[in-house]
Amino acid sequence: MKLFVWGNYTTILTDELKRNGFELIDSPENADIILTHGGDGTFFSAEQKWPQKLKFPMRDDFTAPLSPRHGHASQFNMLKK
């Protein structure tokens, strides 16, 4: 699956995503999914820029700490389905 990562603190996710088998690309036009990392504003800005693309929103852990139940690993598993 080809992902384009958009938003805040994206470098934190890149190693985790690669370890989980995702292909990261530099072009949102060629992505299967745009992963937005941040809050509501990040998601909505991605929707304005690329309205035709599927988005997967993820909260960044700095501005909105994730609960253990909804950490990165469980969210990556949702993406794989």
Secondary structure as GFF3:
##gff-version 3
##sequence-region A 1 81
A	DSSP	beta_strand	2	7	.	.	.	ID=ss1
A	DSSP	alpha_helix	11	19	.	.	.	ID=ss2
A	DSSP	beta_strand	23	24	.	.	.	ID=ss3
A	DSSP	three_ten_helix	28	30	.	.	.	ID=ss4
A	DSSP	beta_strand	33	38	.	.	.	ID=ss5
A	DSSP	alpha_helix	40	49	.	.	.	ID=ss6
A	DSSP	beta_strand	55	59	.	.	.	ID=ss7
A	DSSP	three_ten_helix	68	70	.	.	.	ID=ss8
A	DSSP	alpha_helix	72	80	.	.	.	ID=ss9
###
